[in-house]
Amino acid sequence: MARQIIAETTGQDIPVMGSLAGADAATLLHGLRSYPESERGEELAGWLKDRDERAAVDEIASVLAAVSPLSRAVGVELLSAAFGEEDGGPWTGCWRSPSSGR
């Protein structure tokens, strides 16, 4: 109830942990802008729960050009931190150009 009152009076949507689990990637990135960086991992884990990890990475990467600059920054940080090359995850090598392999 308090969340709704604040949203109506200030125009600010207050996230509720887990509320983005069924959202598409663009909505996830938009929503994560409101989360402290330290809490994004928990929301991402909920979003990933019923998704194939590689498909999720592809979905996030595919919306980066279409979202706002702040959402894009969140997405790039998320991809590099959660799926970066260091751990050999599905994001490995995605920065390479498809034609040159670089």
Backbone hydrogen bonds in HBPLUS format (Angstrom, degrees):
<---DONOR---> <-ACCEPTOR-->    atom                        ^
c    i                          cat <-CA-CA->   ^        H-A-AA   ^      H-
h    n   atom  resd res      DA  || num        DHA   H-A  angle D-A-AA Bond
n    s   type  num  typ     dist DA aas  dist angle  dist       angle   num
A0005-ILE N   A0001-MET O   3.07 MM   4  6.42 157.8  2.12 152.8 158.7     1
A0006-ILE N   A0002-ALA O   2.96 MM   4  6.17 166.4  1.98 154.3 157.6     2
A0007-ALA N   A0003-ARG O   2.99 MM   4  6.15 159.1  2.04 144.3 150.7     3
A0008-GLU N   A0004-GLN O   2.91 MM   4  6.10 158.0  1.95 149.2 154.8     4
A0009-THR N   A0005-ILE O   2.93 MM   4  6.09 158.3  1.98 151.6 157.2     5
A0010-THR N   A0006-ILE O   2.87 MM   4  5.73 158.2  1.91 151.2 156.6     6
A0011-GLY N   A0007-ALA O   2.86 MM   4  4.88 137.3  2.04 123.9 134.2     7
A0019-SER N   A0016-VAL O   2.87 MM   3  5.53 158.8  1.91 151.8 152.7     8
A0021-ALA N   A0018-GLY O   3.34 MM   3  5.56 170.5  2.35 112.6 114.5     9
A0023-ALA N   A0020-LEU O   3.03 MM   3  5.09 160.4  2.07 110.1 116.3    10
A0028-LEU N   A0024-ASP O   2.95 MM   4  6.22 154.8  2.02 151.6 159.8    11
A0029-LEU N   A0025-ALA O   2.94 MM   4  6.20 166.5  1.95 157.0 158.5    12
A0030-HIS N   A0026-ALA O   3.01 MM   4  6.19 159.1  2.06 145.2 151.4    13
A0031-GLY N   A0027-THR O   2.86 MM   4  5.98 163.0  1.89 150.1 155.0    14
A0032-LEU N   A0028-LEU O   2.85 MM   4  6.04 155.1  1.91 153.7 160.9    15
A0033-ARG N   A0030-HIS O   3.32 MM   3  5.60 149.2  2.42 102.1 110.6    16
A0034-SER N   A0031-GLY O   3.08 MM   3  5.85 157.7  2.13 120.6 125.6    17
A0035-TYR N   A0032-LEU O   3.10 MM   3  5.12 152.0  2.18 102.1 110.6    18
A0039-GLU N   A0036-PRO O   2.82 MM   3  5.47 157.9  1.87 123.6 130.6    19
A0040-ARG N   A0037-GLU O   3.35 MM   3  5.38 157.0  2.40 103.0 109.5    20
A0044-LEU N   A0040-ARG O   2.84 MM   4  6.06 160.7  1.87 156.5 162.8    21
A0045-ALA N   A0041-GLY O   2.88 MM   4  6.05 154.7  1.94 144.4 151.1    22
A0046-GLY N   A0042-GLU O   3.20 MM   4  6.49 153.2  2.28 142.2 148.2    23
A0047-TRP N   A0043-GLU O   3.00 MM   4  6.29 150.8  2.09 146.1 154.6    24
A0048-LEU N   A0044-LEU O   2.83 MM   4  6.07 150.1  1.92 153.7 162.1    25
A0049-LYS N   A0045-ALA O   3.07 MM   4  6.02 127.4  2.36 138.2 150.5    26
A0051-ARG N   A0048-LEU O   2.90 MM   3  5.07 168.9  1.91 123.8 124.4    27
A0056-ALA N   A0052-ASP O   2.89 MM   4  6.11 152.3  1.97 154.8 163.8    28
A0057-VAL N   A0053-GLU O   2.96 MM   4  6.23 157.9  2.01 152.0 157.1    29
A0058-ASP N   A0054-ARG O   2.97 MM   4  6.22 163.3  2.00 149.3 154.0    30
A0059-GLU N   A0055-ALA O   2.85 MM   4  6.05 150.9  1.94 143.4 151.8    31
A0060-ILE N   A0056-ALA O   2.95 MM   4  6.22 164.2  1.97 153.2 156.3    32
A0061-ALA N   A0057-VAL O   2.90 MM   4  6.07 172.8  1.90 156.8 159.2    33
A0062-SER N   A0058-ASP O   2.87 MM   4  5.92 148.0  1.97 143.1 151.8    34
A0063-VAL N   A0060-ILE O   3.20 MM   3  5.59 147.1  2.32 107.6 116.4    35
A0064-LEU N   A0061-ALA O   3.41 MM   3  5.48 155.2  2.48 102.3 109.2    36
A0066-ALA N   A0063-VAL O   2.97 MM   3  5.33 139.5  2.13 111.2 123.1    37
A0067-VAL N   A0063-VAL O   3.23 MM   4  6.34 130.2  2.49 158.3 171.8    38
A0072-ARG N   A0068-SER O   2.79 MM   4  6.00 156.5  1.84 156.9 164.6    39
A0073-ALA N   A0069-PRO O   2.93 MM   4  6.15 154.2  1.99 143.7 150.0    40
A0074-VAL N   A0070-LEU O   3.02 MM   4  6.30 156.9  2.08 146.8 152.8    41
A0075-GLY N   A0071-SER O   2.87 MM   4  6.11 156.0  1.92 146.6 153.7    42
A0076-VAL N   A0072-ARG O   2.85 MM   4  6.11 162.9  1.88 157.0 160.5    43
A0077-GLU N   A0073-ALA O   2.99 MM   4  6.09 163.7  2.01 147.0 152.0    44
A0078-LEU N   A0074-VAL O   2.81 MM   4  5.94 156.5  1.87 147.3 154.7    45
A0079-LEU N   A0075-GLY O   2.85 MM   4  6.03 165.1  1.87 151.4 155.2    46
A0080-SER N   A0076-VAL O   2.95 MM   4  6.11 162.8  1.98 148.3 153.3    47
A0081-ALA N   A0077-GLU O   2.85 MM   4  5.87 157.2  1.90 147.9 154.8    48
A0082-ALA N   A0078-LEU O   2.80 MM   4  5.62 163.5  1.82 148.8 154.6    49
A0083-PHE N   A0079-LEU O   2.96 MM   4  5.13 142.3  2.10 123.0 133.9    50
A0088-GLY N   A0085-GLU O   3.11 MM   3  5.03 153.7  2.18 101.3 109.5    51
A0092-THR N   A0089-GLY O   3.04 MM   3  5.70 165.9  2.07 122.5 127.1    52
A0094-CYS N   A0091-TRP O   3.06 MM   3  5.60 164.9  2.08 141.0 140.1    53
A0096-ARG N   A0093-GLY O   3.13 MM   3  5.60 160.1  2.17 112.5 118.7    54
A0101-GLY N   A0097-SER O   2.75 MM   4  5.30 151.4  1.83 153.5 158.3    55
